[in-house]
Amino acid sequence: MQLPVHTDISAYASHGKVPTFRLIYDQLNRVSELINEQLTAPAPACAGLKSASRHRRTENVSRLLEYVSRRSGKMVRPGLVLLAGSCCGKINDEHIRVAAIIEMIHNATLLHDDVIDEGQKRRGLPTINSLWGNESAVLLGDFVLSQVFKMCAELQSHIARVIAAAAARLCEGELKQIVQRQNWQLSEPEYIDAITEKSAVLFSSACYLGGILAQASEQQARSLAEFGLNAGIAFQITDDLLDIVGDESKTGKTLGSDVDKHKLTLAVIHLLRAANKKEKNMIISSYLERKEAQYDKGALVEMLGRYDSLEYARSRAQEFVTTAIRALADLKQSEAKDALIETSEFMANRGS
């Protein structure tokens, strides 16, 4: 496999920032540096091999790994680890390591998601699968996860168990959503359950671990976990909404994949519930069952607006933000707590 000689990884920067992370800017930089180190530094030779030299990578593999390591996003999940920790104590080296692990798990899922959804753009840049094929994207995702395994082996066992459980639930949530494709009877509670597993659990674990590593009480850590769970649900509802009505130049990724892949999201679930039987059958046949790229997106958006389905999804996201903020009531007032609250509002209002 030959990579394009014009690939300029030095130009790859973050697509957008979270303004509420100003308190943890330096620590987030440390997280980014650790991720880059884990992905690009030569690996040591395996124990038991005759040669004690470090494993050498080919130039093409090294370039692929550098491409992945430089495509940093908004760093929302590691930011939550750090802010949650700041609510309860001081940030330490374990916070940096766990924040990097959480982000690397997320990045691995994105590499795999882009293959599943045939995404062409991510974080404002061409996806790995669009440039170098599905095989490279899948194996790179696997490589990132293998680095996560190695990093987790150096953590305290109870911290590693939380991360492992979150990763397992994340995969289960993705499977739930896939098997529900073309289930036009999917209910809102079933949808919420799926996105809780596939997305919100990682936000919840990030907040919980941030607190635990700062010596938070179990009650404080549970409150942070509850905050993260509800903020994560709001984040995913908004993300799914942007897949329908977002601007690719602003979101930085390929949109429309949910409808293309016959996945129901909250606004469409509401539309199917609100429409009469005749209109429901028309929506299913015209927009949901048709072959890819053979529908009028504008007409679907207009219908979603006419039935207030877009506004319904936005309002539900706000309800989960309110629940998230309420979970922080027992935490003492601080700049970090204010930043957590602002971050949850940012997560639900992207693109609005």
C-alpha positions as CSV (number, residue, x, y, z in Angstrom):
1,M,0.0,0.0,0.0
2,Q,1.4,3.4,-1.0
3,L,0.3,6.5,0.6
4,P,-0.1,9.7,-1.4
5,V,3.2,11.7,-1.4
6,H,1.2,14.9,-0.9
7,T,-0.2,13.8,2.5
8,D,0.6,16.7,4.8
9,I,-0.1,15.6,8.3
10,S,1.3,18.8,9.8
11,A,-1.8,20.6,8.5
12,Y,-4.2,18.4,10.4
13,A,-5.6,20.3,13.4
14,S,-8.6,20.1,15.6
15,H,-11.9,20.8,14.0
16,G,-13.4,23.1,16.5
17,K,-12.9,23.6,20.3
18,V,-14.9,23.5,23.4
19,P,-14.8,27.0,24.9
20,T,-15.5,25.7,28.4
21,F,-12.3,23.7,28.4
22,R,-10.2,26.9,29.0
23,L,-9.6,25.8,32.6
24,I,-7.9,22.5,31.5
25,Y,-6.1,23.7,28.3
26,D,-2.7,22.7,29.5
27,Q,-3.8,19.3,30.8
28,L,-5.7,18.6,27.5
29,N,-2.4,19.3,25.6
30,R,-0.8,16.6,27.8
31,V,-3.5,14.2,26.9
32,S,-3.0,14.9,23.2
33,E,0.8,14.4,23.5
34,L,0.3,11.1,25.3
35,I,-2.1,9.8,22.6
36,N,0.4,10.9,19.9
37,E,3.2,9.1,21.8
38,Q,1.2,5.9,22.2
39,L,0.2,5.8,18.5
40,T,3.5,6.9,16.9
41,A,6.4,5.8,19.2
42,P,8.1,2.5,18.1
43,A,6.8,-0.4,20.1
44,P,9.2,-2.5,22.2
45,A,10.1,-6.0,21.1
46,C,7.8,-8.7,22.5
47,A,9.1,-10.5,25.5
48,G,10.8,-13.8,24.8
49,L,12.1,-12.9,21.3
50,K,15.8,-13.2,20.6
51,S,16.2,-9.6,19.5
52,A,15.8,-7.0,22.3
53,S,15.6,-4.2,19.7
54,R,12.5,-2.1,19.4
55,H,10.0,-3.1,16.8
56,R,10.5,-1.2,13.5
57,R,7.6,0.1,11.5
58,T,7.5,0.6,7.8
59,E,7.3,4.2,6.5
60,N,3.7,3.7,5.3
61,V,2.4,2.3,8.6
62,S,4.1,5.1,10.5
63,R,2.4,7.7,8.2
64,L,-1.0,6.1,8.7
65,L,-0.6,6.2,12.5
66,E,0.6,9.8,12.4
67,Y,-2.5,10.7,10.3
68,V,-4.7,9.1,13.0
69,S,-2.9,10.7,15.9
70,R,-3.1,14.2,14.4
71,R,-6.8,14.2,13.7
72,S,-7.9,15.3,17.1
73,G,-11.5,16.4,17.6
74,K,-13.1,18.5,20.3
75,M,-11.7,16.1,23.0
76,V,-15.0,16.2,24.8
77,R,-14.6,12.9,26.7
78,P,-11.1,13.5,28.0
79,G,-12.2,17.1,28.9
80,L,-14.9,15.6,31.1
81,V,-12.4,13.4,32.9
82,L,-10.3,16.4,33.7
83,L,-13.2,18.8,34.7
84,A,-14.8,16.1,36.8
85,G,-11.5,15.6,38.6
86,S,-11.1,19.3,39.1
87,C,-14.5,19.4,40.8
88,C,-13.2,17.0,43.5
89,G,-9.5,17.6,43.8
90,K,-6.3,18.0,41.8
91,I,-5.5,16.6,38.4
92,N,-2.7,14.0,38.5
93,D,-0.9,11.8,36.0
94,E,-3.5,9.1,36.2
95,H,-6.2,11.6,35.0
96,I,-4.0,12.2,31.9
97,R,-3.6,8.5,31.2
98,V,-7.3,7.7,31.7
99,A,-8.4,10.7,29.6
100,A,-6.1,9.5,26.8
101,I,-7.5,6.0,27.0
102,I,-11.1,7.2,26.9
103,E,-10.3,9.3,23.8
104,M,-8.5,6.5,22.1
105,I,-11.4,4.1,22.6
106,H,-13.7,6.8,21.1
107,N,-11.2,7.3,18.1
108,A,-11.1,3.5,17.5
109,T,-15.0,3.4,17.3
110,L,-14.9,6.3,14.8
111,L,-12.5,4.4,12.5
112,H,-14.9,1.4,12.6
113,D,-18.0,3.6,12.3
114,D,-16.7,5.2,9.1
115,V,-16.4,1.8,7.5
116,I,-19.9,0.8,8.6
117,D,-21.5,4.1,7.5
118,E,-19.2,4.6,4.4
119,G,-18.2,8.0,5.8
120,Q,-16.0,10.1,3.5
121,K,-15.3,12.9,5.9
122,R,-14.5,13.1,9.6
123,R,-13.3,16.1,11.6
124,G,-13.1,18.1,8.4
125,L,-10.7,15.7,6.7
126,P,-11.0,12.6,4.5
127,T,-11.6,9.4,6.4
128,I,-9.0,6.7,6.5
129,N,-11.4,4.3,4.7
130,S,-12.0,6.9,1.9
131,L,-8.2,7.4,1.4
132,W,-6.8,3.9,2.0
133,G,-9.6,1.5,2.1
134,N,-11.8,-0.4,4.7
135,E,-9.0,-2.8,5.6
136,S,-6.7,-0.1,6.7
137,A,-9.4,1.7,8.7
138,V,-10.5,-1.5,10.5
139,L,-7.0,-2.6,11.3
140,L,-6.0,0.9,12.5
141,G,-9.0,0.9,14.8
142,D,-7.9,-2.5,16.1
143,F,-4.4,-1.2,16.6
144,V,-5.6,1.8,18.6
145,L,-7.6,-0.6,20.9
146,S,-4.5,-2.8,21.3
147,Q,-2.7,0.3,22.6
148,V,-5.6,0.9,25.0
149,F,-5.2,-2.7,26.3
150,K,-1.5,-2.1,27.0
151,M,-2.2,1.2,28.8
152,C,-5.0,-0.3,30.9
153,A,-2.6,-3.0,32.1
154,E,-0.7,-0.3,34.0
155,L,-3.8,1.1,35.8
156,Q,-5.3,0.1,39.1
157,S,-7.5,-2.9,38.6
158,H,-10.8,-1.2,39.6
159,I,-10.1,1.7,37.2
160,A,-9.4,-0.8,34.4
161,R,-12.6,-2.7,35.1
162,V,-14.7,0.4,34.7
163,I,-13.1,1.2,31.4
164,A,-13.5,-2.5,30.2
165,A,-17.2,-2.5,31.2
166,A,-17.8,0.8,29.4
167,A,-16.1,-0.5,26.2
168,A,-18.2,-3.7,26.3
169,R,-21.5,-1.7,26.8
170,L,-20.5,0.7,23.9
171,C,-20.2,-2.3,21.5
172,E,-23.4,-3.8,22.7
173,G,-25.2,-0.5,22.1
174,E,-23.9,-0.3,18.5
175,L,-25.1,-3.9,17.9
176,K,-28.5,-3.0,19.3
177,Q,-28.8,-0.1,16.8
178,I,-27.7,-2.2,13.9
179,V,-30.2,-5.0,14.6
180,Q,-33.0,-2.4,14.9
181,R,-32.4,-1.1,11.3
182,Q,-35.6,-1.0,9.4
183,N,-37.7,-1.5,12.5
184,W,-40.2,1.2,11.8
185,Q,-41.9,0.4,15.1
186,L,-38.9,1.4,17.2
187,S,-40.0,3.3,20.3
188,E,-38.4,6.3,21.9
189,P,-37.4,4.3,25.0
190,E,-35.8,1.7,22.8
191,Y,-33.9,4.4,21.0
192,I,-32.8,6.1,24.3
193,D,-31.6,2.7,25.6
194,A,-29.5,2.1,22.5
195,I,-27.8,5.5,22.5
196,T,-27.2,5.2,26.2
197,E,-25.2,2.1,25.6
198,K,-23.4,3.1,22.4
199,S,-22.5,6.7,23.4
200,A,-23.6,8.0,26.8
201,V,-21.9,5.2,28.9
202,L,-18.5,6.5,27.8
203,F,-19.3,10.0,28.9
204,S,-20.6,8.6,32.2
205,S,-17.5,6.6,32.8
206,A,-15.3,9.6,31.9
207,C,-16.9,11.7,34.6
208,Y,-17.0,8.9,37.2
209,L,-13.3,8.1,36.7
210,G,-12.3,11.7,36.8
211,G,-13.9,12.0,40.3
212,I,-12.6,8.7,41.6
213,L,-9.0,9.6,40.6
214,A,-9.3,12.8,42.5
215,Q,-10.3,11.0,45.7
216,A,-14.0,11.9,45.4
217,S,-16.4,10.2,47.7
218,E,-18.5,7.4,46.2
219,Q,-21.6,9.6,46.3
220,Q,-19.7,12.4,44.5
221,A,-18.5,10.0,41.8
222,R,-22.0,8.6,41.3
223,S,-23.3,12.1,40.9
224,L,-20.7,12.8,38.3
225,A,-21.5,9.5,36.5
226,E,-25.2,10.5,36.5
227,F,-24.3,13.9,35.0
228,G,-22.2,12.3,32.3
229,L,-24.8,9.8,31.4
230,N,-27.5,12.4,30.8
231,A,-25.2,14.8,29.2
232,G,-24.1,12.0,26.9
233,I,-27.7,11.2,25.9
234,A,-28.2,14.9,25.1
235,F,-25.0,14.8,23.0
236,Q,-26.1,11.8,21.0
237,I,-29.7,13.1,20.4
238,T,-28.1,16.3,19.0
239,D,-25.5,14.4,17.0
240,D,-28.3,12.4,15.4
241,L,-30.3,15.6,14.7
242,L,-27.3,17.2,13.0
243,D,-27.0,14.1,10.8
244,I,-30.3,15.3,9.2
245,V,-30.1,19.1,9.4
246,G,-26.4,19.8,10.0
247,D,-24.0,21.6,7.7
248,E,-21.0,19.4,6.7
249,S,-18.7,22.4,6.5
250,K,-19.5,23.0,10.2
251,T,-19.8,19.5,11.6
252,G,-16.7,18.3,9.7
253,K,-18.1,14.9,8.9
254,T,-20.3,13.1,6.3
255,L,-24.0,13.6,7.1
256,G,-27.1,11.7,6.2
257,S,-25.7,8.2,7.1
258,D,-28.5,7.4,9.6
259,V,-31.2,7.7,6.9
260,D,-29.1,6.1,4.3
261,K,-28.4,3.1,6.6
262,H,-32.1,2.9,7.7
263,K,-31.4,3.8,11.3
264,L,-34.2,5.5,13.1
265,T,-33.3,8.5,15.3
266,L,-35.5,10.5,17.6
267,A,-36.8,13.1,15.2
268,V,-37.9,10.5,12.7
269,I,-39.4,8.3,15.5
270,H,-41.4,11.3,16.5
271,L,-42.5,12.0,12.9
272,L,-43.7,8.4,12.4
273,R,-45.6,8.6,15.7
274,A,-47.2,11.9,14.8
275,A,-48.2,11.2,11.2
276,N,-51.4,9.4,10.2
277,K,-51.3,5.9,8.7
278,K,-51.3,7.0,5.1
279,E,-48.5,9.6,5.7
280,K,-46.5,7.1,7.7
281,N,-46.6,4.6,4.9
282,M,-45.5,7.3,2.5
283,I,-42.6,8.4,4.7
284,I,-41.4,4.8,5.1
285,S,-41.6,4.1,1.3
286,S,-40.2,7.5,0.1
287,Y,-37.5,8.2,2.7
288,L,-36.7,5.2,4.8
289,E,-36.9,2.1,2.5
290,R,-35.6,3.7,-0.7
291,K,-32.2,3.1,-2.1
292,E,-29.4,5.3,-1.0
293,A,-29.2,8.9,-2.3
294,Q,-32.6,8.6,-4.0
295,Y,-34.6,10.8,-1.8
296,D,-35.3,14.5,-1.4
297,K,-33.6,15.5,1.9
298,G,-35.2,18.9,1.8
299,A,-38.6,17.4,1.7
300,L,-37.9,15.2,4.6
301,V,-36.6,18.1,6.7
302,E,-39.7,20.1,5.7
303,M,-41.9,17.3,6.9
304,L,-40.0,16.9,10.2
305,G,-40.4,20.7,10.7
306,R,-44.1,20.6,9.9
307,Y,-44.7,18.0,12.6
308,D,-42.4,19.7,15.1
309,S,-40.2,16.6,15.1
310,L,-37.0,18.6,15.0
311,E,-38.1,20.9,17.8
312,Y,-39.2,17.8,19.8
313,A,-35.7,16.2,19.5
314,R,-34.1,19.5,20.6
315,S,-36.4,19.8,23.6
316,R,-35.7,16.3,24.7
317,A,-32.0,17.0,24.5
318,Q,-32.5,20.0,26.7
319,E,-34.5,17.9,29.2
320,F,-31.5,15.5,29.5
321,V,-29.2,18.5,30.0
322,T,-31.5,19.7,32.8
323,T,-31.3,16.3,34.5
324,A,-27.6,16.2,34.1
325,I,-27.1,19.6,35.8
326,R,-29.5,18.6,38.6
327,A,-27.2,15.6,39.3
328,L,-24.4,18.1,40.3
329,A,-26.4,19.8,43.0
330,D,-24.5,18.2,45.9
331,L,-21.1,19.1,44.5
332,K,-19.5,22.3,46.0
333,Q,-19.5,25.4,43.8
334,S,-16.3,25.8,41.8
335,E,-15.1,27.0,38.4
336,A,-14.8,23.4,37.3
337,K,-18.4,22.7,38.2
338,D,-19.6,25.8,36.3
339,A,-17.5,24.6,33.3
340,L,-19.1,21.1,33.5
341,I,-22.6,22.7,33.4
342,E,-21.6,24.9,30.4
343,T,-20.1,21.9,28.7
344,S,-23.4,20.0,28.9
345,E,-25.2,23.0,27.4
346,F,-22.6,23.2,24.6
347,M,-23.0,19.5,23.9
348,A,-26.8,19.9,23.4
349,N,-26.7,23.1,21.4
350,R,-24.1,22.3,18.8
351,G,-25.2,23.6,15.4
352,S,-28.2,25.5,16.8
